[in-house]
Amino acid sequence: MTTSAPTTTKNSRPWIWIVITLVVMVLFWSVVVTIAVKKLPDSVPVTYVSPPADAHN
């Protein structure tokens, strides 16, 4: 005679934990990217200086 464990959400639907994990990861990365965009460093102007005419390659 075999006895089986009672059916629970954890046993009957393991895919739901994968979905929950993916949702948590997406929310985490959304928060990280949002914070990073809000705290961007100041931009530095870059000017191009052409090399002198007598410069060698």
N, C-alpha and C positions, 0 to 999 in steps of 0.2 A: 504494500500500500504506500503510495507516494503522497506527500503533502506538498502543496505549492504555497509560495509566499502570497500574501494577500496582494491583489492588484492595486497598485497606487499609481499616481501620475508619474512618479519617477521611474517606475518599472514599465508602464505601458506606453509612455510617450517620451523616449529619450531624445528625440529630435527637438523637442521644445527647449531643452537646455542649450542646444546648439544655436537656436534662434535667439534665445535670451542673451547668450554670450555675444553673438554678432551685433545685436542691438546695443548692448553696453559698450562694445568696442567702437561702434560708429559714434555714439554719444560722446565717448571719451575723446576721440580724435576731433570731433566737431568743437568741443570746448578748447582743446589744445590749439587748434588752428585759429579759432576766434581770439584767444588771448594773444597769440603770436602776431596776428594782424593788427590788433589794437596797440601793441607795444613795439611796433617797428622802429628801428633806429633811424635817426635823421639821415636824409639822403646827402651825399657828398657830390658836389658838382665836379665833373671830370672834364678837363680841357685837353684837347689833342694838340701836342706840340710837334710840328713837323721837324724832321731831322735836318741839320744843315746840308747845304748842297754838296759840300765836299766830304760828307760822311761815307765811310766804306762799309760794305756789307760784310 
